[in-house]
Amino acid sequence: MSRSETAIPKNAGTPPAPDGGSDVFKIESLTMAYGDYVVMRDLDFSVKRGEIFFIIGGSGCGKSTLLRHMIGLAKPAAGRILYRGEDFSGATEERRLEILREFGILYQGGALWSSMTLSENIALPLTEFSGISERAAAEIADLKLALVGLNGFGGFYPSEISGGMAKRAGLARAIALDPLVLFFDEPSAGLDPVSSHRLDRLILQMRDSLGATVVVVSHELASIFAIADRAVFLDAKSKTQGAIGSPRELLERGPKDVRVFLNRGVDPLENKDAYEK
């Protein structure tokens, strides 16, 4: 399958990153593998500052594995990952931990500590990494909860709230340290359409209010078309990227497998009626 690169306008008014120009991440000739088993090879793309970037593709193609590499939880079999111009994948353990403090991560299940209240969950990274007092951390935690629409729920435990609320609480914890980059691993998994739409709006809000760059792993088409600036498609057959560009451009001009994925199994160029619907 041939690759397709489609450029999009840079975010107006977004200043360049201090290092590496406008690229927050630059993936260079990346190969991901478990032992001798290659998951993906020859990945080459960048994530621009201030954009919402989606990693898409069918089940089992390596989307979450790529996310793990980007946050330093897995080592490349070949190639490298640059973060703001710095070789993140080749950095020392101490330096990787420093960089990780600039990341906020929301995992599929929210990953909240069940024995802690929502406020205590959010305050934990504040007291752990910023050195502020427990009182100050609790005040910031309440503020973060209010930002995600959970004002007054700080004293609740994860078992006492809905799945959608748990995702929002997880987001509040992810933004506790005002990260430069927000990562989401299948954020809409297990949510009803209304809760999923609410979470999409929150992601947009967090990007705009924090000025953060957002990287999302997802196969939810509604979310992809609603909030993604650009997306990279991982092709399980060729074990490399199939195309990169805005979702609309990929649907209209991308390779066939990408078009079929984005149009629920139907190629819009071969089935005009289905595409127009």
HELIX and SHEET records of a PDB file:
HELIX    1   1 LYS A   63  MET A   70  1                                   8    
HELIX    2   2 GLU A   93  LEU A  100  1                                   8    
HELIX    3   3 LEU A  118  PHE A  129  1                                  12    
HELIX    4   4 GLU A  134  LEU A  147  1                                  14    
HELIX    5   5 PRO A  158  GLU A  160  5                                   3    
HELIX    6   6 GLY A  163  ALA A  174  1                                  12    
HELIX    7   7 PRO A  193  LEU A  210  1                                  18    
HELIX    8   8 LEU A  221  ILE A  227  1                                   7    
HELIX    9   9 PRO A  247  ARG A  253  1                                   7    
HELIX   10  10 LYS A  256  LEU A  262  1                                   7    
HELIX   11  11 LYS A  272  GLU A  276  1                                   5    
SHEET    1   A 4 TYR A  37  LYS A  48  0                                        
SHEET    2   A 4 ASP A  23  TYR A  34 -1                                        
SHEET    3   A 4 ALA A  78  TYR A  83 -1                                        
SHEET    4   A 4 GLU A  86  ASP A  87 -1                                        
SHEET    1   B 6 PHE A 103  LEU A 106  0                                        
SHEET    2   B 6 VAL A 181  ASP A 185  1                                        
SHEET    3   B 6 THR A 213  VAL A 217  1                                        
SHEET    4   B 6 ILE A  52  ILE A  56  1                                        
SHEET    5   B 6 ARG A 230  ASP A 235  1                                        
SHEET    6   B 6 THR A 240  GLY A 245 -1                                        
END                                                                             
